[in-house]
Amino acid sequence: MTNTLYPQSYYAASANCAPLRPALQTEIETDVCIIGAGYTGLSSALFLLESGFRVTVLEAAKVGFGASGRNGGQIVNSYSRDIDVIERTVGPEQARLMGEMAFEGARIIRERVSKYQIQCDLKDGGVFAALTPKQMAHLEAQKNLWERYGHPQLELLDQRRMREVVACDQYIGGVLDMSGGHIHPLNLALGEAAAVESLGGVIHEQSAAIKIERGANPAVHTAQGKVRAKFIIVAGNAYLGNLVPELAAKSMPCGTQVVATQPLGQALANTLLPQDYCVEDCNYLLDYYRLSAEKRLIFGGGVVYGARDPANIETIIRPKILKAFPQLKDVKIDYAWTGNFLLTLSRLPQVGRLGDNIYYSQGCSGHGVTYTHLAGKVLAQALRGQAERFDAFAGLAHYPFPGGQLLRTPLTAMGAWYYSLRDKFGF
Ligand SMILES: Cc1cc2nc3c(=O)[nH]c(=O)nc-3n(C[C@H](O)[C@H](O)[C@H](O)COP(=O)(O)OP(=O)(O)OC[C@H]3O[C@@H](n4cnc5c(N)ncnc54)[C@H](O)[C@@H]3O)c2cc1C
């Protein structure tokens, strides 16, 4: 049992026990070889195993080493760009399918937690918080839109109701989604990995895919082994590097930072978030926070374009905490960490097929806990020959970033700076 290969974080420090999973050292054959043991890879593996496929997962580091083991733990429904944007850019049938799927990821997570008895501190309830009248109007429009696609469970919160669920005076209202919620993200990934193995799936850690042999009979090479498979699923997201150059060209890894405070104690925690819901605001560069099971405040925010690690995370996040909760001025920060998500220009996921037998899903642009679980289901359905929902995602355009690999980081940072100024001044 070891967690020493994870970056230091509250999650690594409080992870459930997991077995050592030896590196691949031979040549093997299977039905599906999955590259990456984050939620995309693990969710795909589980759906495929449940359908009778043989599955091998290759993970460069450890299960949940990437964003899946480091994120804010917020079960946020829908996509990073919402259905209004999708409606404007795709046909009505594709928009209908994507709209109907927008809240499915959260259901999949709950089914997994319940079916495989995963201990990951699951709590119901997530709040989108509006800081300006413009953001509140947008939330109201989103709620109406989501209802139109069959998601009626959302509750509009006025300023008074908002103050009952979060002790922060900045918000003028919000939307409560009881099908949202929060989890200990690394323990969800570890529980899913155990479920994969309980169904006969094989996971090799410390087994980076270093080459994909394409063609009718594809194979994935690691430093010491090889997996020949009928299908390959590429699920390395922001940590994939240049293994698949076509994918690297149209996406950009970005860093975002999270901290965990010292345990606040039940009484103080109850005053901040009395119902224990998670909260994210509606800014372009958003803040998101929640309580952990032991009543630490887990607070995330900030984006580093190009995924460089910032020198002092506490300096970035502490002012955001104090702006929301001035009463925490003396609280200590026990853990601070960074992780990479994958940004796309449209902020919608990139899903598709390379040749006949290599599938991929990546780039949920910061809102991925639910989408990645849905992606696993959609990819597994496509491999079974039911590609309607896969095609709805695959039909979304994949745009290259302006400026190419060299200039995409400064150009995107400038764009984000412009949008955060708009948020700051409320226009
Ligand atoms: C700090 C942070 C906070 C976030 N907070 C939230 C949140 O609160 N709510 C939300 O909805 N979303 C959040 N997100 C986004 C969400 O976590 C991600 O969208 C999601 O976890 C991506 O899952 P994934 O499986 O696609 O990628 P990852 O979890 O990054 O997994 C990819 C895996 O592939 C492995 N890999 C890469 N290359 C190779 C290779 N060549 N061979 C083998 N293995 C390889 C990596 O080691 C990694 O384990 C956050 C992201 C970050 C970084």
The ligand as an ORCA input file, in Angstrom:
! r2SCAN-3c Opt
* xyz 0 1
  C      -7.260     21.289     -9.707
  C      -8.483     20.881    -10.512
  C      -9.731     21.108     -9.977
  C     -10.865     20.699    -10.694
  N     -12.076     20.787    -10.077
  C     -13.169     20.274    -10.699
  C     -14.404     20.222    -10.025
  O     -14.521     20.565     -8.844
  N     -15.485     19.758    -10.712
  C     -15.386     19.338    -12.010
  O     -16.386     18.951    -12.618
  N     -14.192     19.305    -12.648
  C     -13.077     19.731    -12.006
  N     -11.872     19.651    -12.620
  C     -11.768     18.954    -13.914
  C     -11.808     17.425    -13.738
  O     -11.067     17.030    -12.627
  C     -11.263     16.769    -15.012
  O     -12.005     17.233    -16.118
  C     -11.345     15.255    -14.991
  O     -10.862     14.708    -13.788
  C     -10.530     14.702    -16.164
  O     -10.493     13.305    -16.073
  P      -9.660     12.469    -17.122
  O      -9.761     11.052    -16.751
  O     -10.090     12.837    -18.503
  O      -8.161     13.015    -16.973
  P      -7.144     12.807    -15.758
  O      -7.842     12.613    -14.481
  O      -6.142     13.894    -15.832
  O      -6.483     11.418    -16.067
  C      -5.575     11.202    -17.111
  C      -4.664     10.076    -16.689
  O      -3.943      9.620    -17.828
  C      -2.627      9.319    -17.432
  N      -1.794      9.377    -18.642
  C      -1.511     10.461    -19.397
  N      -0.709     10.105    -20.418
  C      -0.505      8.781    -20.327
  C       0.240      7.832    -21.080
  N       0.969      8.197    -22.145
  N       0.223      6.532    -20.687
  C      -0.517      6.139    -19.619
  N      -1.199      7.007    -18.848
  C      -1.220      8.302    -19.189
  C      -2.292     10.382    -16.394
  O      -1.237      9.989    -15.556
  C      -3.622     10.511    -15.660
  O      -3.706      9.665    -14.535
  C     -10.720     20.100    -11.969
  C      -9.448     19.919    -12.511
  C      -8.337     20.291    -11.788
  C      -6.981     20.062    -12.379
*
